């Protein structure tokens, strides 16, 4: 199977997420990185390309030039990974869609809902593949939880509790020039959502992915705990899902003592489940009136969704990079299916998931700004 020819916009020197995407794309040998506009600064772009052995002839300081040139080459890229700050996602994606190139975009999709909806229209018009890297949906035991809920193992769902707690913004490190903090706390680059955009959209998407339900309404209380910070760094949100299921979401980047504490618990009439990103190879399953069971990734009790996303035997940890790699491999299947004019089942987060993420951000901000009131989702 030939590798998909991949380009990247953003992800140059000092970028954490760019290297994550590059490793994930290589892991299953489905892609070959051939081109990049790794920085808008020509010097930084060249240095970044040199550091990853990218052909200097296909290193660009302008993503517009990259899209135009690559689309004209016989061996030009087929897909592009967008790993820039949020404010550039829409413009970059639109440019490459117009040039017939598939998109793999980091989250959140854009900085505002109108741009997200415009992108969705462009994707529909072109018929190109558009994946959004909500990478936690790629974890095997997350997919196991999804399959168990689909199979009715939990009975009728009642309550969803989800949290994502970090402490890396517990102080005003953006004032020290910290690159990652600077743009994530700047409304011009991050959009109207701080913590709810950066990590809250992950938690929101995970709850819908695992349960198969959709949020109908929410009530949000957003805070900026660090003095002088313009965007939220802590959020408490009540949510109502389809079928009357209740949800509670807590997101914080000032939760002292927490590193990357994404957790989800789902409770039904027959059983409950619990999964933690910091211990990702296990899923706790608690049937009503029975002892708790710990299901292990790669073990004999997991289903096909977890099995298909697993590379190595149980007891050998898989995690963050592999979750991204599953998204990349699943996206490769979609691209190949489109090339061969066939259909394939996929768990890849799509442009529609990206739009829902922006609806989540805007509805939460509006609810909080109005004093913490219930709003219909997307209103």
Beta strands, then each sheet from edge to edge (+ up, - down):
strand 1: 4-10
strand 2: 31-37
strand 3: 79-83
strand 4: 102-105
strand 5: 130-132
strand 6: 157-165
strand 7: 215-223
strand 8: 234-241
strand 9: 246-252
strand 10: 261-268
strand 11: 271-276
strand 12: 282-287
strand 13: 293-296
strand 14: 375-376
sheet 1: 2+ 1+ 3+ 4+ 5+
sheet 2: 13+ 12- 11+ 10- 6+ 9+ 8- 7+ 14-
end
